[in-house]
Amino acid sequence: MSKWQCGVCGYIFDGDEAPEKCPKCGAPKEKFQKLDDDTAAKVERSRYTNNLHMELLTLLEKAKEVSEKGIEDELDPPCVQIFEATKAFATDIQQRIKAEIKGHISKNKWG
């Protein structure tokens, strides 16, 4: 399956031929350019990595939710410290992931 990029908005379409119009901006078929094999492979690779980032972001959100419950429970100070540290770490890593994804987008590594 080939990859086609809209020359107007950058949308990447997967298919044997370009769509009749861009699903994002409505540009006509002739505005699409077929990506070469190397570029198409990079798009697939970036999709995989970016999906891993998004999955991790979701898991870290769950870790923050669990940490909040542990902080509210206040069993004892060492427990609370663990939950607070986990929450802070999860927040930090989430911000790093967002920055990384932003970098991917600016370098056209988001397909």
C-alpha positions as CSV (number, residue, x, y, z in Angstrom):
1,M,0.0,0.0,0.0
2,S,1.3,3.4,-0.9
3,K,1.3,6.6,1.1
4,W,0.1,9.9,-0.4
5,Q,0.7,13.3,1.1
6,C,-1.6,16.3,0.6
7,G,0.4,19.3,-0.7
8,V,-2.0,21.7,0.9
9,C,-2.3,20.5,4.6
10,G,0.2,17.6,4.9
11,Y,-2.4,14.9,5.6
12,I,-1.0,11.4,4.8
13,F,-3.3,9.0,3.1
14,D,-2.7,5.2,2.9
15,G,-4.0,3.6,-0.3
16,D,-3.2,2.3,-3.7
17,E,-4.0,5.7,-5.2
18,A,-4.6,9.2,-3.8
19,P,-8.2,9.9,-2.6
20,E,-10.5,12.0,-4.7
21,K,-10.2,14.8,-2.1
22,C,-8.3,15.2,1.0
23,P,-10.2,14.0,4.1
24,K,-8.8,16.9,6.2
25,C,-8.9,20.0,3.9
26,G,-10.8,18.9,0.9
27,A,-8.0,19.5,-1.6
28,P,-8.5,17.7,-4.9
29,K,-6.6,14.4,-5.8
30,E,-4.1,16.2,-8.0
31,K,-2.7,18.0,-4.9
32,F,-1.5,14.7,-3.5
33,Q,2.1,13.4,-4.0
34,K,3.1,9.8,-3.6
35,L,5.7,9.4,-1.0
36,D,8.9,7.5,-1.9
37,D,9.6,4.2,-0.2
38,D,12.1,5.6,2.2
39,T,9.8,8.4,3.3
40,A,6.9,6.0,3.6
41,A,9.0,3.7,5.8
42,K,9.8,6.7,8.1
43,V,6.1,7.5,8.4
44,E,5.4,4.0,9.4
45,R,8.2,4.0,11.9
46,S,7.1,7.3,13.4
47,R,3.5,6.1,13.7
48,Y,4.8,3.1,15.7
49,T,7.0,5.2,18.0
50,N,4.3,7.9,18.5
51,N,1.7,5.3,19.4
52,L,4.1,4.0,22.0
53,H,4.5,7.5,23.4
54,M,0.7,7.9,23.5
55,E,0.3,4.5,25.2
56,L,2.9,5.4,27.8
57,L,1.2,8.8,28.4
58,T,-2.1,7.0,29.1
59,L,-0.4,4.6,31.5
60,L,1.3,7.5,33.4
61,E,-2.1,9.2,33.7
62,K,-3.4,6.0,35.5
63,A,-0.3,6.0,37.7
64,K,-1.1,9.6,38.7
65,E,-4.7,8.6,39.5
66,V,-3.5,5.8,41.7
67,S,-1.0,8.1,43.4
68,E,-3.7,10.6,44.2
69,K,-5.7,7.9,46.0
70,G,-2.6,6.9,47.9
71,I,-1.9,10.5,48.9
72,E,-5.5,10.9,50.1
73,D,-5.3,7.7,52.0
74,E,-2.4,9.0,54.1
75,L,-1.6,5.6,55.7
76,D,1.8,6.9,56.8
77,P,4.5,9.4,55.7
78,P,6.7,6.9,53.8
79,C,3.7,5.7,51.8
80,V,2.6,9.2,51.0
81,Q,6.2,10.0,49.9
82,I,6.2,7.1,47.5
83,F,2.8,8.2,46.0
84,E,4.0,11.9,45.8
85,A,7.2,10.9,44.1
86,T,5.4,8.7,41.7
87,K,2.9,11.4,40.8
88,A,5.8,14.0,40.3
89,F,7.7,11.5,38.2
90,A,4.7,10.6,36.0
91,T,3.9,14.3,35.5
92,D,7.5,15.0,34.4
93,I,7.7,12.1,32.0
94,Q,4.3,13.1,30.5
95,Q,5.7,16.6,29.8
96,R,8.8,15.1,28.2
97,I,6.6,12.9,26.0
98,K,4.5,15.9,24.9
99,A,7.7,17.8,24.1
100,E,9.0,14.8,22.1
101,I,5.8,14.5,20.2
102,K,5.8,18.2,19.5
103,G,9.3,17.8,18.1
104,H,8.2,14.9,15.9
105,I,5.4,17.0,14.5
106,S,7.7,19.9,13.7
107,K,10.1,17.5,11.9
108,N,7.3,15.9,10.0
109,K,7.7,12.7,12.0
110,W,4.0,12.4,12.7
111,G,2.3,10.4,10.0
